[in-house]
């Protein structure tokens, strides 16, 4: 009986077993966690009745800024989700006016992922390539579930050009309780698929604009994982229906 080819002969990585690791706290959240813990200690001195509720709040702050390791699927024909959360909208929409110079004026398919206060809020690049545009726009703080939040809310656009010339745009949108949109990259930076590119504090949404020829591979109501869930694929059929 012939022996199976070794992993390296199949082009697979040579590795040992992978162990689960407790998610780290992103540096942006460490100061908030420290402040919450300090308030907990201070109020406990006043009265110990405050200890458990405030400790719970401190743990929630730490969990909000958690930064887990993600394994991004490989493939030039893939667009991965830039955000953790619920797929709330899939629609054909006009291109935001700030992005027309990079993307053109043709309507595009937009996939929206809503992040609740319980989701991981680190955003990641949907493809590998070069950041061509970063545009910050001040605005309102409407419920991020509303369609008009894409035009009225505080937001930040990114355009990434892949190695094959395709351009994928995605937008961080502030929500009701979000008051800070952060970007970790600037125009001209090279990024890998799944690389951390930004953060939105305390509940928000990310819109992804799919290039022509890419079909959504997620359903409404599906949970997406940043850097891991395949949001769209080139030359594929769109996923139909609503997640049950």
C-alpha positions as CSV (number, residue, x, y, z in Angstrom):
1,X,0.0,0.0,0.0
2,X,1.6,3.3,-1.0
3,X,2.3,5.7,1.8
4,X,0.6,9.1,2.0
5,X,2.7,12.1,0.8
6,X,4.3,14.2,3.6
7,X,2.7,17.6,4.4
8,X,5.6,19.5,2.9
9,X,5.3,17.5,-0.3
10,X,1.6,18.6,-0.6
11,X,2.6,22.3,-0.1
12,X,1.1,22.3,3.4
13,X,2.7,23.9,6.4
14,X,4.6,21.6,8.8
15,X,3.3,22.3,12.2
16,X,2.5,20.7,15.6
17,X,-0.9,20.9,17.3
18,X,-2.3,24.3,18.0
19,X,-3.4,25.2,21.5
20,X,-6.1,27.6,22.5
21,X,-4.9,30.9,23.9
22,X,-6.8,33.4,26.0
23,X,-7.4,36.5,23.8
24,X,-5.1,39.4,24.5
25,X,-6.5,42.9,25.2
26,X,-5.7,45.4,22.4
27,X,-3.3,48.2,23.6
28,X,-6.1,50.7,22.9
29,X,-8.2,49.0,25.5
30,X,-5.6,48.5,28.2
31,X,-6.0,52.0,29.6
32,X,-9.8,51.7,29.7
33,X,-9.5,48.4,31.6
34,X,-7.0,50.0,34.0
35,X,-9.3,53.0,34.6
36,X,-12.3,50.7,35.2
37,X,-10.4,48.5,37.6
38,X,-9.1,51.6,39.4
39,X,-12.7,52.9,39.9
40,X,-13.7,49.5,41.2
41,X,-11.0,49.6,43.9
42,X,-11.8,53.2,44.8
43,X,-15.5,52.6,45.1
44,X,-14.9,49.4,47.1
45,X,-13.1,51.5,49.7
46,X,-16.3,53.6,50.0
47,X,-18.5,50.5,50.3
48,X,-17.9,46.9,49.3
49,X,-21.4,46.7,47.8
50,X,-19.9,48.3,44.7
51,X,-17.2,45.6,44.2
52,X,-19.0,42.9,42.2
53,X,-21.0,45.2,39.9
54,X,-18.0,47.3,39.1
55,X,-15.8,44.2,38.7
56,X,-18.3,42.9,36.2
57,X,-18.1,46.2,34.3
58,X,-14.3,45.9,34.3
59,X,-14.4,42.4,32.9
60,X,-16.8,43.6,30.2
61,X,-14.5,46.5,29.2
62,X,-11.6,44.0,29.0
63,X,-13.7,41.6,26.9
64,X,-14.8,44.4,24.6
65,X,-11.2,45.2,23.6
66,X,-10.2,41.5,23.2
67,X,-8.0,40.8,20.3
68,X,-8.2,37.1,19.4
69,X,-5.9,35.4,16.9
70,X,-7.6,34.7,13.5
71,X,-6.7,32.3,10.7
72,X,-7.5,33.9,7.3
73,X,-8.3,31.6,4.4
74,X,-6.0,32.0,1.4
75,X,-7.2,32.7,-2.2
76,X,-6.9,35.6,-4.6
77,X,-10.6,35.1,-5.4
78,X,-11.8,35.6,-1.8
79,X,-13.0,38.6,0.2
80,X,-13.1,38.0,3.9
81,X,-15.2,39.8,6.5
82,X,-13.5,42.8,8.0
83,X,-15.7,42.7,11.1
84,X,-17.3,40.3,13.6
85,X,-21.0,40.6,13.8
86,X,-24.4,40.0,12.2
87,X,-24.9,40.3,8.5
88,X,-27.8,42.7,8.4
89,X,-28.0,44.0,4.8
90,X,-27.1,42.8,1.4
91,X,-28.1,45.3,-1.3
92,X,-27.2,46.9,-4.6
93,X,-26.4,50.6,-3.8
94,X,-24.8,53.7,-5.3
95,X,-21.1,54.1,-4.6
96,X,-20.4,56.7,-1.8
97,X,-19.5,60.0,-3.5
98,X,-16.1,60.0,-1.6
99,X,-15.2,56.7,-3.4
100,X,-16.3,57.4,-6.9
101,X,-12.8,58.5,-8.0
102,X,-11.4,55.1,-7.0
103,X,-14.3,52.8,-7.7
104,X,-16.3,54.5,-10.5
105,X,-20.0,55.5,-10.4
106,X,-21.6,52.1,-11.2
107,X,-23.8,50.7,-8.5
108,X,-22.2,48.0,-6.3
109,X,-23.3,45.2,-4.0
110,X,-22.9,46.2,-0.4
111,X,-22.7,43.8,2.5
112,X,-23.2,45.3,6.0
113,X,-22.0,43.6,9.2
114,X,-23.4,45.0,12.5
115,X,-21.2,44.8,15.6
116,X,-23.0,44.8,19.0
117,X,-21.2,45.8,22.2
118,X,-20.5,42.1,22.8
119,X,-18.6,41.5,19.5
120,X,-14.9,41.8,18.9
121,X,-14.4,45.3,17.5
122,X,-11.0,45.0,15.8
123,X,-11.5,45.4,12.0
124,X,-9.3,43.6,9.5
125,X,-8.5,44.0,5.8
126,X,-10.7,41.9,3.5
127,X,-8.0,41.3,1.0
128,X,-4.2,41.6,0.6
129,X,-2.9,44.6,-1.2
130,X,-2.2,48.3,-1.0
131,X,-4.3,50.9,0.8
132,X,-5.2,53.4,-1.9
133,X,-7.5,55.7,0.0
134,X,-8.5,56.5,3.6
135,X,-11.3,59.1,4.0
136,X,-12.7,60.2,7.4
137,X,-16.1,61.9,7.5
138,X,-17.6,63.5,10.6
139,X,-21.3,63.0,11.1
140,X,-24.2,61.9,13.3
141,X,-24.5,58.9,15.6
142,X,-27.8,57.3,14.4
143,X,-28.6,53.6,15.0
144,X,-26.0,51.7,12.9
145,X,-28.8,49.3,11.9
146,X,-30.5,52.0,9.8
147,X,-29.7,52.1,6.1
148,X,-29.2,55.9,6.2
149,X,-26.4,55.5,8.7
150,X,-24.2,54.8,5.6
151,X,-24.6,58.4,4.6
152,X,-25.4,60.3,7.8
153,X,-23.2,58.8,10.5
154,X,-19.6,59.5,11.3
155,X,-17.6,57.0,9.2
156,X,-14.2,56.2,7.7
157,X,-13.7,54.7,4.2
158,X,-10.9,52.4,3.1
159,X,-10.0,51.3,-0.4
160,X,-7.6,48.4,-0.8
161,X,-6.2,47.5,-4.2
162,X,-5.3,43.8,-4.6
163,X,-2.3,42.4,-6.4
164,X,-4.5,41.7,-9.4
165,X,-5.8,45.2,-9.6
166,X,-9.2,44.6,-8.0
167,X,-10.4,47.3,-5.6
168,X,-12.4,46.5,-2.4
169,X,-13.8,49.3,-0.4
170,X,-15.1,49.0,3.2
171,X,-16.4,51.6,5.6
172,X,-16.3,51.8,9.4
173,X,-19.6,53.4,10.6
174,X,-20.2,54.8,14.1
175,X,-23.4,53.9,15.9
176,X,-25.5,55.1,18.8
177,X,-22.9,54.6,21.4
178,X,-19.8,54.6,19.2
179,X,-17.8,57.8,19.6
180,X,-14.4,57.0,18.2
181,X,-13.4,55.4,14.9
182,X,-9.8,54.5,14.7
183,X,-7.6,53.5,11.7
184,X,-4.2,51.7,12.0
185,X,-3.2,52.2,8.4
186,X,-2.8,55.0,5.9
187,X,-2.8,55.4,2.1
188,X,0.2,53.7,0.6
189,X,0.5,51.0,3.3
190,X,0.7,47.4,2.2
191,X,-1.6,45.0,4.1
192,X,-2.2,41.3,4.3
193,X,-5.7,39.7,4.1
194,X,-7.0,39.6,7.7
195,X,-4.5,42.2,9.0
196,X,-5.8,44.5,11.7
197,X,-6.6,47.9,10.1
198,X,-8.8,49.7,12.7
199,X,-11.1,49.7,15.7
200,X,-14.5,51.2,16.5
201,X,-15.4,51.8,20.1
202,X,-18.7,50.5,21.5
203,X,-21.1,49.3,18.9
204,X,-21.1,50.0,15.2
205,X,-21.2,48.7,11.6
206,X,-18.9,47.9,8.7
207,X,-20.0,48.1,5.0
208,X,-18.1,46.2,2.3
209,X,-18.5,47.1,-1.4
210,X,-18.0,44.1,-3.6
211,X,-16.2,44.5,-7.0
212,X,-18.0,43.4,-10.2
213,X,-17.8,39.6,-10.6
214,X,-17.9,38.9,-6.8
215,X,-20.9,37.3,-5.3
216,X,-21.9,37.3,-1.6
217,X,-21.2,34.0,0.2
218,X,-23.1,34.9,3.4
219,X,-26.8,35.1,4.2
220,X,-28.8,37.7,6.1
221,X,-28.7,36.9,9.8
222,X,-25.4,34.9,9.5
223,X,-22.7,35.6,12.0
224,X,-19.4,36.8,10.5
225,X,-16.0,36.5,12.0
226,X,-13.4,39.1,11.0
227,X,-10.5,37.7,9.0
228,X,-12.1,34.3,8.7
229,X,-15.6,34.3,7.2
230,X,-15.6,34.3,3.4
231,X,-17.8,37.3,2.6
232,X,-17.6,37.0,-1.2
233,X,-16.0,35.0,-3.9
234,X,-15.1,35.7,-7.6
235,X,-17.1,33.8,-10.2
236,X,-19.4,32.2,-7.7
237,X,-23.2,32.1,-7.2
238,X,-24.6,34.3,-4.5
239,X,-25.8,32.5,-1.3
240,X,-29.6,32.8,-1.2
241,X,-32.0,33.0,1.7
242,X,-31.9,34.1,5.3
243,X,-30.0,32.3,8.1
244,X,-32.3,30.3,10.4
